[in-house]
Each structure stands twice: as C-alpha cells, then as structure tokens.
Amino acid sequence: MEKNQIGKQMMEFNKTVFDNTFSYMATFQDQNEKIALHFLEKLPWIPQEGKKAFSESLAANKKRQEDFKAKANDNYKKVAEYFVPVETGQ
C-alpha cells in the first residue's frame, strides 16, 4: 500500500472520529441546554431580562458550534483534495 493511500485512510479515519465525537458533544450540549432552560423556567426570582440573556447566549453558542463544524468540514475537504491525484493515478 502506498504512503499516500495510508495517509488518505488515516485522514478519513480522523474525520470519522471527529464527526462521531462532535455529534456526541452536540447531543450532550443540547440535553444540558434543555435541562438548564427547564430549570430556569421554574425559578421565579430570575428576571425576564436574565432569562432572555441566557437564551441569547445559548443561541450564540449554537451558532459558534455550527460555524466550527462547517470550518472543520471545509478543512477536511481541502486535505482530501491533496489525495485526489493518488486516486486518479496522476
């Protein structure tokens, strides 16, 4: 097996591990978000502005999470392009 093929397989394995780990962490964060929002709804002494700020911070975190995933996918695509000549025999 050529070095380039091994490198490509290692990159694909790394992407699979990243995708699975990211999915797990996103699910974990979503569940924590639901618990926190449910808990926050039950607290009468927290002002509405505080609840709104908390919800906005959760939305901002979700946006950063999506941006990070998109950037990681773009970078994996760029790395995969380096291995295209190996597949086509160029």
Beta strands, then each sheet from edge to edge (+ up, - down):
end
